[in-house]
Amino acid sequence: MKNIIAIILFSVAYNLSAQEQIITDRPDQTESPNAVGIGVLQIETGVLFERTEINSRLSEHRIVYPTNLFRIGVAKKLELRIVNEIVSYKTVDNTMQKELSKISGTENMQVGFKYQLSESDKRAIIGIMAHVVVPTGSRGISNQKYGVLSRINVSYDLTENRNISGNFGYNNTDLRFSDDNGLVRDEDGDFTYTLVYGHSLNDRLGVYLEAFGDYVNFEDWVNNMDAGFTYLLNDNIQLDYSYGWGLNQVMNYHSIGISVRVGQ
């Protein structure tokens, strides 16, 4: 998979057409309301390193390599979205600094859409987005269940170079089919939210600060923050970096990535 992505990125670099600047859904947690144009293929990929404390003794280390999002413009204001990731999980004894277990494989695939409700030249833009999670992941990685991920995406330009955006929605990755009852929900699912402030320092460099989290099973809040920057190599290629940390959990992550747009 990594070789295929590298070949795609290398080949498209010579076939980029001039157009408005690329708008991506990474590196922050907030998904933009903007859909890619008809006939456009946008590849957003990167590597993520995350550490979360399970308890005072154990921590989980997660590496995603790569974090793949493929966005394909299929109609005006409508894009098809495919998410496919390769991951590695490692459990570590913090006291002994000893690795207790490790597993690698693929996460469940996500297939979905984004529809942009507003025109792109408006100050406020609204979009809707939904994914179906299909249990295609590796044994030991996948929970072997279906899922739904849904969001309403909003963006508002404060000035020419300052913007606030946010998402709110509902996620449930604990759905299964029963012979007697059809689709069964094993958990209540989570309310999810994001709120991000972005500032363009110049034509190429932008920075952001974001709050995001989940109301897990509508019982407990998990709240986090992250910050980072994006850098435009040209109108069709963007580099990024982000760092995240937990507010009411012990968690942190680093992520670096690249996004490439090909098409009209």
C-alpha positions in Angstrom: 0.0 0.0 0.0 2.8 2.4 0.9 4.5 1.8 -2.5 1.2 2.4 -4.3 0.7 5.7 -2.6 4.2 6.8 -3.3 3.8 6.0 -7.0 0.5 7.9 -7.2 2.0 11.0 -5.5 5.1 10.9 -7.7 3.1 10.6 -10.9 0.5 13.2 -10.2 3.1 15.9 -9.4 3.7 16.2 -13.2 0.0 16.5 -14.1 -1.4 19.2 -11.9 -3.6 21.9 -13.4 -3.8 25.5 -12.3 -6.8 26.3 -10.2 -7.7 27.8 -6.8 -5.8 26.7 -3.8 -6.4 23.2 -2.4 -8.7 22.9 0.6 -8.1 19.9 2.8 -9.7 17.9 5.6 -6.4 17.5 7.4 -4.4 18.0 9.6 -7.0 19.2 12.1 -10.0 17.1 13.2 -12.5 19.5 11.7 -13.8 18.5 8.2 -14.3 21.4 5.8 -17.7 21.9 4.3 -16.1 22.3 0.8 -16.5 19.4 -1.6 -13.9 18.9 -4.4 -14.9 19.7 -7.9 -16.2 17.4 -10.6 -13.5 15.1 -11.9 -11.0 16.0 -9.1 -9.1 13.4 -7.2 -7.7 14.6 -3.9 -5.4 12.4 -1.9 -4.7 13.3 1.7 -2.2 11.1 3.5 0.2 11.1 6.4 1.7 9.4 9.4 0.4 9.6 13.0 2.1 8.7 16.2 -0.2 8.6 19.3 0.3 7.6 22.9 -2.6 7.2 25.4 -2.5 6.1 29.0 -4.9 3.2 29.7 -4.2 3.5 33.5 -1.3 4.5 35.7 0.7 1.4 34.7 -0.2 0.8 31.0 -0.2 2.9 27.9 -1.2 2.2 24.3 1.0 3.4 21.4 -0.7 3.7 18.0 1.1 4.4 14.7 -1.0 5.0 11.5 1.1 4.6 8.4 -0.5 6.0 6.3 -3.7 7.8 7.1 -5.3 7.7 3.7 -8.3 9.8 2.6 -9.3 9.7 -1.1 -11.8 12.4 -2.2 -13.4 12.1 -5.7 -15.6 14.8 -7.2 -18.6 12.9 -8.7 -21.1 15.8 -9.2 -21.4 19.5 -8.5 -20.9 20.0 -4.7 -20.8 16.2 -4.2 -17.7 14.1 -3.4 -17.2 10.4 -2.8 -14.9 9.6 0.1 -12.8 6.5 0.9 -10.8 6.1 4.1 -8.3 3.2 4.4 -5.5 3.0 7.0 -2.7 0.7 8.1 -2.1 0.8 11.8 0.2 -0.7 14.5 -0.9 -1.0 18.2 1.6 -1.6 21.0 0.8 -1.9 24.8 3.7 -0.8 27.1 4.2 -1.3 30.8 5.2 2.3 31.9 6.9 1.1 35.1 9.1 -1.4 33.5 9.3 0.4 30.1 8.5 -3.0 28.6 6.5 -3.9 25.5 3.7 -6.3 26.5 2.0 -6.8 23.1 2.0 -5.6 19.5 -0.3 -6.0 16.5 -0.4 -4.5 13.1 -2.9 -4.5 10.2 -5.6 -2.6 8.5 -8.4 -0.6 10.0 -12.0 -1.0 8.8 -12.7 0.8 5.5 -14.9 3.8 5.5 -17.0 4.8 2.4 -19.0 7.9 2.3 -19.9 11.3 0.8 -19.8 15.0 1.4 -22.3 17.4 0.0 -21.7 21.1 0.1 -24.9 23.0 0.7 -23.5 26.6 0.2 -21.6 28.2 -2.6 -17.9 28.4 -2.2 -17.7 32.2 -2.5 -20.0 32.8 0.5 -18.7 34.0 3.8 -20.4 31.1 5.6 -20.3 27.6 4.1 -22.3 24.6 5.3 -21.9 21.0 4.3 -23.1 17.5 5.4 -21.0 14.4 5.5 -21.6 10.7 6.3 -19.6 7.5 6.1 -20.4 3.8 6.5 -17.8 1.7 8.3 -17.3 -1.7 6.7 -15.7 -4.5 8.8 -12.8 -5.1 6.3 -10.0 -4.7 8.9 -7.4 -7.2 10.0 -8.2 -9.7 12.7 -7.3 -8.3 16.1 -7.6 -4.7 14.7 -11.2 -4.7 13.5 -14.2 -5.1 15.9 -15.9 -7.0 13.0 -18.9 -4.6 13.2 -20.4 -2.0 11.0 -20.6 1.7 11.8 -22.0 5.1 10.8 -20.1 8.4 11.1 -22.1 11.6 10.4 -21.3 15.3 10.7 -22.6 18.8 9.8 -19.7 21.0 8.8 -19.7 24.8 9.1 -17.1 27.4 8.1 -17.2 31.2 8.6 -14.6 33.7 7.3 -14.0 36.3 10.0 -11.6 38.3 7.7 -9.7 37.6 4.5 -7.1 35.6 6.4 -8.9 34.4 9.6 -11.5 31.7 9.8 -13.5 29.7 12.3 -14.9 26.2 11.5 -16.7 23.5 13.4 -18.4 20.1 13.1 -20.9 18.3 15.2 -22.4 14.9 14.6 -23.1 11.3 15.7 -20.8 8.3 15.4 -21.5 4.6 16.2 -19.1 1.8 15.2 -20.9 -0.9 17.2 -23.6 -2.0 14.7 -24.2 -5.6 13.7 -26.7 -7.6 11.8 -28.8 -10.1 13.7 -30.9 -12.9 12.1 -33.9 -12.0 14.3 -33.7 -8.3 14.7 -31.9 -7.0 11.6 -29.5 -4.2 12.4 -28.6 -4.1 16.1 -27.0 -1.3 18.0 -24.7 -2.6 20.8 -23.7 0.8 22.1 -25.5 4.2 22.2 -22.8 5.8 20.1 -21.1 9.1 20.6 -21.8 12.8 20.0 -18.8 14.4 18.4 -17.7 18.0 18.1 -14.9 20.2 16.8 -14.1 23.9 16.8 -11.1 25.4 15.1 -9.6 28.8 14.6 -7.3 29.2 11.5 -5.1 32.1 10.5 -3.2 32.5 7.2 0.1 34.2 8.0 0.8 34.6 4.3 -0.1 33.1 0.9 1.6 29.8 1.8 1.7 29.4 5.6 -1.3 28.9 7.9 -1.7 28.0 11.5 -4.6 26.7 13.6 -5.7 25.9 17.2 -8.6 23.5 17.8 -10.7 21.9 20.5 -12.4 18.6 19.8 -13.9 15.7 21.6 -16.7 13.1 22.1 -19.6 12.5 24.5 -18.9 8.8 24.7 -22.1 6.7 24.8 -23.8 9.9 25.9 -22.3 9.4 29.4 -18.7 10.7 29.6 -16.9 13.6 27.9 -13.5 13.1 26.3 -12.0 16.5 25.4 -8.8 17.3 23.6 -7.0 20.1 21.8 -4.5 20.3 18.9 -2.5 22.8 17.0 -0.5 22.8 13.8 0.3 24.4 10.5 -0.1 23.9 6.8 2.3 25.0 4.0 1.4 25.2 0.3 4.1 24.1 -2.1 1.8 25.2 -4.8 -2.0 25.5 -5.4 -2.3 21.7 -5.6 0.1 20.3 -3.0 0.0 21.0 0.7 2.2 19.9 3.6 1.1 19.8 7.2 2.1 19.1 10.8 -0.1 18.8 13.9 0.3 18.1 17.6 -2.6 17.0 19.9 -3.0 16.6 23.6 -5.8 15.4 26.0 -7.6 17.8 28.4 -9.2 15.2 30.6 -7.2 12.2 29.5 -3.4 11.5 29.2 -2.9 11.5 25.4 -0.7 13.1 22.9 0.1 12.7 19.2 2.2 14.0 16.3 1.2 13.9 12.7 2.8 14.9 9.4 1.2 14.7 6.0 0.8 15.7 2.4 -2.3 16.4 0.3 -2.3 16.4 -3.5 -5.1 17.4 -5.9 -5.4 16.3 -9.5 -8.0 17.2 -12.0 -10.0 20.2 -13.2 
